[in-house]
Amino acid sequence: MKYLNQFLRFHWSEFMRGKRLTATGLRELLDYQTKVKLGWVVDCVITEDKTEYKQKPGDIATNLYSPIAIKLEGMTVRPDVHVGDMVEVEGEPVCVVYGDFKDKLSVKASGIRVVAAPAGKEKA
């Protein structure tokens, strides 16, 4: 069968239940060929993962410390996000699972918000 991947839906809110994201970087989102700026990318890592996964008996797996790049297409103003900030995606992003083993995740969101600054670096 072909084109089955068009009928799969990734549920961000379910995936993120029990998880926390911490920002590790911020960079411009550029078109691969033209290098035109399309928005921003907030690089994050999962710093808490309390999600219970369906696993084979004896397997122990987690997404703790897995990287996630949040693409903010169309955002012209630099997001007020800094390394170490705990962040949340605003709304329900568009997510696509891809890769030979369906082990990669593309996330496009309309916005991102800081929910906590690193200890000792409280925002004014």
C-alpha atoms as a printed R data frame, in Angstrom:
    type eleno elety resid chain resno      x      y      z
1   ATOM     1    CA   MET     A     1  0.000  0.000  0.000
2   ATOM     2    CA   LYS     A     2  1.171  3.515 -0.695
3   ATOM     3    CA   TYR     A     3  0.656  6.889  1.000
4   ATOM     4    CA   LEU     A     4 -0.387  5.396  4.339
5   ATOM     5    CA   ASN     A     5  1.751  7.954  6.140
6   ATOM     6    CA   GLN     A     6 -0.741 10.634  5.068
7   ATOM     7    CA   PHE     A     7 -3.282  9.103  7.414
8   ATOM     8    CA   LEU     A     8 -1.167  8.882 10.553
9   ATOM     9    CA   ARG     A     9 -1.656 11.523 13.234
10  ATOM    10    CA   PHE     A    10  0.873 12.429 15.866
11  ATOM    11    CA   HIS     A    11 -0.671 13.762 19.089
12  ATOM    12    CA   TRP     A    12  1.768 16.310 20.541
13  ATOM    13    CA   SER     A    13 -0.175 16.865 23.762
14  ATOM    14    CA   GLU     A    14 -0.267 13.116 24.465
15  ATOM    15    CA   PHE     A    15  3.412 12.725 23.621
16  ATOM    16    CA   MET     A    16  4.381 15.639 25.888
17  ATOM    17    CA   ARG     A    17  2.340 14.422 28.866
18  ATOM    18    CA   GLY     A    18  4.887 13.840 31.649
19  ATOM    19    CA   LYS     A    19  7.690 15.631 29.801
20  ATOM    20    CA   ARG     A    20  9.518 18.950 30.164
21  ATOM    21    CA   LEU     A    21 11.521 20.756 27.509
22  ATOM    22    CA   THR     A    22 14.584 22.895 28.124
23  ATOM    23    CA   ALA     A    23 15.940 25.264 25.483
24  ATOM    24    CA   THR     A    24 19.493 24.543 24.331
25  ATOM    25    CA   GLY     A    25 19.757 27.068 21.505
26  ATOM    26    CA   LEU     A    26 18.063 29.468 19.111
27  ATOM    27    CA   ARG     A    27 18.791 29.876 15.401
28  ATOM    28    CA   GLU     A    28 17.272 31.283 12.243
29  ATOM    29    CA   LEU     A    29 15.106 28.961 10.148
30  ATOM    30    CA   LEU     A    30 16.374 29.240  6.576
31  ATOM    31    CA   ASP     A    31 15.042 27.806  3.321
32  ATOM    32    CA   TYR     A    32 17.456 25.020  2.371
33  ATOM    33    CA   GLN     A    33 17.966 26.172 -1.227
34  ATOM    34    CA   THR     A    34 17.387 29.933 -1.252
35  ATOM    35    CA   LYS     A    35 18.679 30.655  2.293
36  ATOM    36    CA   VAL     A    36 15.715 33.029  2.760
37  ATOM    37    CA   LYS     A    37 14.788 33.435  6.448
38  ATOM    38    CA   LEU     A    38 11.514 31.659  7.209
39  ATOM    39    CA   GLY     A    39 11.405 32.132 10.978
40  ATOM    40    CA   TRP     A    40 13.204 30.693 14.006
41  ATOM    41    CA   VAL     A    41 14.153 27.311 15.427
42  ATOM    42    CA   VAL     A    42 14.234 26.759 19.174
43  ATOM    43    CA   ASP     A    43 16.467 23.773 19.889
44  ATOM    44    CA   CYS     A    44 15.368 21.881 22.985
45  ATOM    45    CA   VAL     A    45 16.080 18.718 24.907
46  ATOM    46    CA   ILE     A    46 13.649 16.633 26.968
47  ATOM    47    CA   THR     A    47 14.821 17.127 30.563
48  ATOM    48    CA   GLU     A    48 12.028 15.196 32.261
49  ATOM    49    CA   ASP     A    49 10.241 12.131 30.926
50  ATOM    50    CA   LYS     A    50  7.671 10.488 33.181
51  ATOM    51    CA   THR     A    51  5.718  9.087 30.229
52  ATOM    52    CA   GLU     A    52  4.811  5.417 30.447
53  ATOM    53    CA   TYR     A    53  5.573  3.770 27.107
54  ATOM    54    CA   LYS     A    54  4.276  0.468 25.796
55  ATOM    55    CA   GLN     A    55  7.417 -1.644 25.815
56  ATOM    56    CA   LYS     A    56  8.396 -5.256 25.332
57  ATOM    57    CA   PRO     A    57  8.941 -7.140 28.589
58  ATOM    58    CA   GLY     A    58 12.426 -6.432 29.902
59  ATOM    59    CA   ASP     A    59 12.916 -3.292 27.785
60  ATOM    60    CA   ILE     A    60 13.656 -0.016 29.493
61  ATOM    61    CA   ALA     A    61 13.429  3.021 27.238
62  ATOM    62    CA   THR     A    62 12.922  6.728 27.629
63  ATOM    63    CA   ASN     A    63 13.180  9.901 25.570
64  ATOM    64    CA   LEU     A    64 15.066 11.688 28.347
65  ATOM    65    CA   TYR     A    65 17.725 14.001 26.857
66  ATOM    66    CA   SER     A    66 16.403 13.502 23.327
67  ATOM    67    CA   PRO     A    67 16.678 16.666 21.202
68  ATOM    68    CA   ILE     A    68 13.647 18.350 19.634
69  ATOM    69    CA   ALA     A    69 13.816 21.309 17.242
70  ATOM    70    CA   ILE     A    70 10.710 23.518 17.391
71  ATOM    71    CA   LYS     A    71 10.281 25.394 14.087
72  ATOM    72    CA   LEU     A    72  8.487 28.731 14.332
73  ATOM    73    CA   GLU     A    73  7.733 29.481 10.682
74  ATOM    74    CA   GLY     A    74  6.639 33.021  9.901
75  ATOM    75    CA   MET     A    75  7.893 34.443 13.199
76  ATOM    76    CA   THR     A    76  9.821 37.593 12.285
77  ATOM    77    CA   VAL     A    77 10.719 38.728 15.802
78  ATOM    78    CA   ARG     A    78 13.372 36.826 17.748
79  ATOM    79    CA   PRO     A    79 11.661 34.740 20.447
80  ATOM    80    CA   ASP     A    80 12.561 35.729 24.014
81  ATOM    81    CA   VAL     A    81 14.020 32.304 24.788
82  ATOM    82    CA   HIS     A    82 17.436 31.659 26.294
83  ATOM    83    CA   VAL     A    83 19.540 28.567 26.906
84  ATOM    84    CA   GLY     A    84 18.339 26.841 30.056
85  ATOM    85    CA   ASP     A    85 14.777 28.185 29.920
86  ATOM    86    CA   MET     A    86 12.063 25.598 30.440
87  ATOM    87    CA   VAL     A    87  9.659 26.065 27.525
88  ATOM    88    CA   GLU     A    88  6.263 24.935 26.254
89  ATOM    89    CA   VAL     A    89  4.899 24.979 22.734
90  ATOM    90    CA   GLU     A    90  1.851 27.210 22.291
91  ATOM    91    CA   GLY     A    91 -1.201 25.530 20.815
92  ATOM    92    CA   GLU     A    92 -1.161 22.195 19.017
93  ATOM    93    CA   PRO     A    93  1.814 22.102 16.627
94  ATOM    94    CA   VAL     A    94  1.931 20.282 13.306
95  ATOM    95    CA   CYS     A    95  4.082 17.196 13.840
96  ATOM    96    CA   VAL     A    96  5.349 14.647 11.355
97  ATOM    97    CA   VAL     A    97  7.068 11.386 12.233
98  ATOM    98    CA   TYR     A    98  9.584 10.421  9.556
99  ATOM    99    CA   GLY     A    99 12.763  8.462  8.896
100 ATOM   100    CA   ASP     A   100 13.462  4.888  7.839
101 ATOM   101    CA   PHE     A   101 12.558  3.659 11.315
102 ATOM   102    CA   LYS     A   102  9.908  6.336 12.014
103 ATOM   103    CA   ASP     A   103 12.183  7.628 14.754
104 ATOM   104    CA   LYS     A   104 12.482 11.297 13.809
105 ATOM   105    CA   LEU     A   105 10.040 14.098 14.623
106 ATOM   106    CA   SER     A   106  9.439 17.394 12.805
107 ATOM   107    CA   VAL     A   107  7.618 20.016 14.894
108 ATOM   108    CA   LYS     A   108  6.182 23.268 13.476
109 ATOM   109    CA   ALA     A   109  4.528 25.546 16.023
110 ATOM   110    CA   SER     A   110  2.921 28.979 16.035
111 ATOM   111    CA   GLY     A   111  4.740 30.024 19.193
112 ATOM   112    CA   ILE     A   112  6.696 29.034 22.256
113 ATOM   113    CA   ARG     A   113  6.638 30.391 25.807
114 ATOM   114    CA   VAL     A   114  9.062 30.295 28.684
115 ATOM   115    CA   VAL     A   115  7.547 28.657 31.764
116 ATOM   116    CA   ALA     A   116 10.642 28.841 33.985
117 ATOM   117    CA   ALA     A   117 14.070 30.437 33.777
118 ATOM   118    CA   PRO     A   118 17.170 28.589 35.016
119 ATOM   119    CA   ALA     A   119 17.798 28.800 38.746
120 ATOM   120    CA   GLY     A   120 19.573 32.041 39.602
121 ATOM   121    CA   LYS     A   121 18.549 33.722 36.339
122 ATOM   122    CA   GLU     A   122 15.035 34.868 37.071
123 ATOM   123    CA   LYS     A   123 13.519 37.170 34.458
124 ATOM   124    CA   ALA     A   124 12.818 40.761 35.386
